[in-house]
């Protein structure tokens, strides 16, 4: 690849990154505020507004779970890895092991846009429900954070 082509690719990637950074929305929550696993996460005080907003997002998106610092991220990754057999016994599937080092990012995902017909959730809302662990089918891979 020539230096000129490489430079053009880098410039385009920089513009994409700037666009994503400008357009990103941040939803903050504390895992300690997750309601009981039997609760309807969509109707709880700590999450109702988040899901109202997520249900407005019908375009494809990139999403990630990020912790406040690298140490807490490593601790949660370790906890997830140590819980794999327990979660498997509860028919809960979590993603492959996270090999990130020196990062606050626990998980990065891409979600196609659209609305699910069966429950009228946007695809991103449904995916976040799965990651939080409130989807009725534990066989659908997600972080299963409530568990």
Backbone torsions as a table, in degrees:
resi	resn	phi	psi	omega
1	UNK	NA	135.3	-179.9
2	UNK	-75.7	159.7	177.8
3	UNK	-61.1	-34.9	-179.6
4	UNK	-65.9	-44.9	178.3
5	UNK	-65.1	-43.7	178.6
6	UNK	-60.5	-42.5	178.9
7	UNK	-63.4	-42.2	179.4
8	UNK	-64.1	-42.5	178.3
9	UNK	-62.2	-45.9	178.7
10	UNK	-60.8	-40.6	178.9
11	UNK	-64.4	-41.9	178.2
12	UNK	-65.3	-42.8	177.9
13	UNK	-62.7	-39.7	177.4
14	UNK	-61.5	-41.5	178.9
15	UNK	-65.5	-40.5	177.5
16	UNK	-63.0	-46.4	178.9
17	UNK	-59.8	-44.5	178.9
18	UNK	-61.5	-41.0	179.1
19	UNK	-63.4	-46.6	179.5
20	UNK	-62.4	-44.6	-179.6
21	UNK	-61.9	-38.5	-179.6
22	UNK	-69.8	-38.6	-173.8
23	UNK	-88.8	-6.3	-172.7
24	UNK	-68.5	146.2	174.7
25	UNK	-114.7	140.6	-177.7
26	UNK	-115.5	128.7	175.0
27	UNK	-118.2	119.3	-177.4
28	UNK	-107.3	139.0	173.4
29	UNK	-153.3	159.9	-179.2
30	UNK	-105.7	128.6	179.5
31	UNK	-59.1	-26.0	177.9
32	UNK	-68.7	-15.3	178.8
33	UNK	-92.4	2.6	177.8
34	UNK	-63.4	131.2	179.3
35	UNK	-73.6	172.5	175.9
36	UNK	-51.8	146.8	-176.1
37	UNK	-59.2	-22.7	-179.8
38	UNK	-84.0	-8.2	-177.9
39	UNK	-73.7	156.8	170.6
40	UNK	-87.6	102.1	-174.5
41	UNK	-55.3	-28.5	-177.8
42	UNK	-69.9	-21.8	-177.0
43	UNK	-107.6	14.4	-178.6
44	UNK	-94.1	150.2	-176.4
45	UNK	-55.5	-41.8	-175.6
46	UNK	-76.8	-13.4	-173.8
47	UNK	-126.9	-13.0	-176.2
48	UNK	-53.3	-51.7	-177.0
49	UNK	-65.2	-37.2	177.9
50	UNK	-59.9	-46.6	-177.7
51	UNK	-73.2	-28.9	172.9
52	UNK	-60.5	-44.9	179.1
53	UNK	-68.6	-44.2	180.0
54	UNK	-62.1	-32.3	-179.8
55	UNK	-73.2	-3.2	173.7
56	UNK	-93.2	-9.2	-175.2
57	UNK	-93.0	100.9	-176.9
58	UNK	-107.0	-1.7	178.9
59	UNK	-92.7	161.9	175.5
60	UNK	-62.8	151.0	-177.4
61	UNK	-154.4	163.5	170.4
62	UNK	-105.6	138.0	178.3
63	UNK	-137.8	157.3	176.7
64	UNK	-152.5	154.7	173.6
65	UNK	-104.4	123.1	-176.4
66	UNK	-128.1	138.5	177.7
67	UNK	-99.6	171.1	-173.9
68	UNK	-70.8	-21.7	176.2
69	UNK	-156.0	167.8	-176.7
70	UNK	-63.2	-38.3	-178.4
71	UNK	-63.0	-45.8	179.4
72	UNK	-64.8	-34.6	177.2
73	UNK	-64.5	-46.3	177.9
74	UNK	-60.6	-39.5	178.8
75	UNK	-63.9	-42.5	180.0
76	UNK	-69.9	-38.6	175.5
77	UNK	-59.7	-45.0	179.1
78	UNK	-61.6	-43.6	179.1
79	UNK	-62.4	-43.7	177.5
80	UNK	-60.5	-45.5	-179.5
81	UNK	-63.8	-38.5	179.0
82	UNK	-73.4	-16.3	-177.8
83	UNK	-98.1	1.3	-174.9
84	UNK	-55.4	-48.6	-178.0
85	UNK	-66.4	-41.5	177.2
86	UNK	-60.4	-48.2	-179.5
87	UNK	-64.0	-37.7	177.4
88	UNK	-62.2	-39.5	178.5
89	UNK	-66.1	-22.4	177.5
90	UNK	-96.9	12.4	-179.0
91	UNK	58.0	41.2	177.3
92	UNK	-116.4	125.4	-176.3
93	UNK	-105.8	126.7	177.0
94	UNK	-110.4	160.9	-178.3
95	UNK	-63.5	166.3	175.3
96	UNK	-56.1	162.1	-178.3
97	UNK	-57.4	138.0	178.5
98	UNK	-85.5	120.1	-178.2
99	UNK	-101.2	11.2	179.4
100	UNK	-60.7	140.9	174.3
101	UNK	-129.1	146.4	179.0
102	UNK	56.1	45.9	-178.8
103	UNK	-143.2	150.1	174.1
104	UNK	-94.1	-3.2	-175.3
105	UNK	-86.9	117.7	178.3
106	UNK	-81.0	-40.1	-175.0
107	UNK	-155.1	142.2	176.6
108	UNK	-127.4	131.8	-179.9
109	UNK	-139.6	165.1	176.0
110	UNK	-124.6	135.6	-179.2
111	UNK	-128.6	129.1	174.5
112	UNK	-68.9	151.7	177.4
113	UNK	-72.6	171.5	176.6
114	UNK	124.2	176.6	179.9
115	UNK	-124.7	134.0	178.6
116	UNK	-76.5	129.7	-177.0
117	UNK	-67.8	-35.7	-172.3
118	UNK	-67.9	-25.3	-177.0
119	UNK	-141.3	4.3	178.5
120	UNK	63.1	20.3	172.2
121	UNK	-81.6	148.9	166.5
122	UNK	-69.8	157.6	-179.2
123	UNK	-59.3	-35.3	-179.8
124	UNK	-70.8	-38.5	176.9
125	UNK	-60.1	-47.6	179.7
126	UNK	-60.6	-38.2	-179.2
127	UNK	-67.9	-39.3	179.2
128	UNK	-67.0	-38.5	175.3
129	UNK	-57.9	-41.9	179.3
130	UNK	-64.3	-44.7	-179.6
131	UNK	-65.3	-37.2	179.0
132	UNK	-71.8	-19.1	174.7
133	UNK	98.0	17.3	-177.2
134	UNK	-102.6	1.8	177.0
135	UNK	-75.5	137.0	-174.1
136	UNK	-63.9	-24.8	-179.8
137	UNK	-99.9	101.9	179.5
138	UNK	-68.9	-13.1	179.5
139	UNK	-74.5	-12.2	175.0
140	UNK	-81.5	118.3	-172.9
141	UNK	-60.3	134.3	176.9
142	UNK	-169.2	170.7	-178.5
143	UNK	-66.0	-24.6	177.5
144	UNK	57.0	43.3	-169.7
145	UNK	-59.7	-33.7	-179.8
146	UNK	-68.3	-24.2	-177.9
147	UNK	-85.8	NA	NA
